Amino acid sequence: MRTKGANGVGRFSVDFEIANYGDVILARDGYLDANKVRRRTFQGVVDPGAVMLVLPQSLVKELGLPMRNNIKVRYADGRRAKRREAQDAHVELLGRDGNFSAIVEPKRTNALIGAIVLEQLDLLVDCQRQRLIPRDPSGPIYEIE
């Protein structure tokens, strides 16, 4: 699915896996059966014009992600609001993974994957073909200077 965002940037949907990172660590260390890790395959809209990962409140509750205090957010149309921030969202996308905090949206039904996730996973956006591609297929490369 391709849509056009409020900021004029092409957007498209991808499926990705999301899990509770606390559960992932417990399973890795042998304290939790791997089948008990709270995880889910979910649909996200890739929006390189957005910054953060945004998750529906229902998914955050299902995964049991720890919550932080309210943070200020600004929407592409200029509206402002305060939203809760969830921690320890473990995202797996195209064989790459990372841990992120996420803005929690009460009425949202899909995720929003912004620039921070794309940068950390070293994924490039191909809006013409509506897909994500690794910058280097052998793994992420991080520029440090």
Secondary structure, DSSP 8 states (H G I E B T S, - for coil): -EEE-TTS-EEEEEEEEEEEHHHHHHHHTTSS-GGGS-EEEEEEEE-TT--SEEEEHHHHHHHT--EEEEEEEE-TTS-EEEEEEEEEEEEEETTEEEEEEEEEETT-SSEEE-HHHHHHTTEEEETTTTEEEESSTT-------
